[in-house]
Amino acid sequence: MKTSDFDYTLPPELIAQSPIEPRDHSRLMVLNRREGSIEHRRFFEIAEYLHEGDVMVFNDSRVIPARLKGRRAGSGGRVEILLLRRLEANVWEALVRPARRLQIGAKVEITPDALSDDEPATGILAEITGTGNGGIRIIRFSDETRLLSAGKIPLPPYIHTPLANPERYQTVYARVAGSVAAPTAGLHFTPELLDKIERKGVRYLFTTLHVGLDTFRPVTEDNPLEHIIYQEYGIMGSEVAEELSRARREGRRIICVGTTTVRMVEQAAYTSQYPGMEAFEGWVDLFILPGHKFHMVDALVTNFHLPKSTLLMLVTAFGGRELIEKAYREAIAQQYRFYSFGDAMLVL
């Protein structure tokens, strides 16, 4: 297995720059693993593939205003900071630009997003206290209470069109702040569609996994087994764990909405006394590659992912290489919209 096995060429015009309105009118590709078949539908038709007794698991993490701008103390040079995760009070791991000039001891004055030379800083001072690979820095902030109010919702680097309504980059059920990117499979659901699905007798469960760096960072190692996946903080409550255990015992389908939900559920399964499920809270570092034995997932709702990404590797592990490669070829031929604001697939 090589990282190049998960590469493909995407015409740039197929990268969705803005979301479809309404949310549930995006396209939906339905893959049947047993039959190897592909259907083309609209997302609001997903209810036709769900049955009474099914359990759908969602990631209720909410995207934080993690994109900060500032001036380097002394030189006044402009700086961009993307918060990745909170390590302790006032201390965050973050990506910075320009990384080469921001080494240990450098200080940055956080500024309003619309920076002009005569605009006063926010009064928040950031100091680089540690370094990591790929532009990652450990930063201590002088005032964490006002930090997020100074930031903006970050969009992935491949989206160049400003988003008029930041809530459009949140799921309608997002409630636990902590992600730096949206769990995008959930962006297609509307309150009306959720009500329709619930009326079919489908049970909803919510877990939390705060989306981090690997959602937009490609694997650079030739051998994906050498890639160290970015840890993300996850929470699964005891009631959710008990309901999943009950569904598995009774043979009811467990349908995960998004790759982050799959990782959360599978991580909890690995740390539990299988076949039961136990509550979980902690760092999730499960890297799912082809050959992974799925314990708790029967179907998956997901978007179309970047080449060489850990997300595409997970989807391939679940759907099978032949079917997923066929699906991506067909999605390109049929001009599906890709990535965060793009179309979706349902893998059964």
PyMOL commands that set and color helices and strands:
alter all, ss='L'
color gray80, all
select helices_A, chain A and resi 3-6+12-14+23-25+43-49+99-101+133-135+148-150+166-169+184-188+191-199+213-215+224-226+238-249+259-270+310-319+321-333
alter helices_A, ss='H'
color red, helices_A
select strands_A, chain A and resi 27-32+37-42+55-59+61-63+67-72+78-88+91-97+107-111+125-131+136-141+176-179+203-209+232-236+254-257+280-284+299-303+344-347
alter strands_A, ss='S'
color yellow, strands_A
deselect
rebuild
show_as cartoon
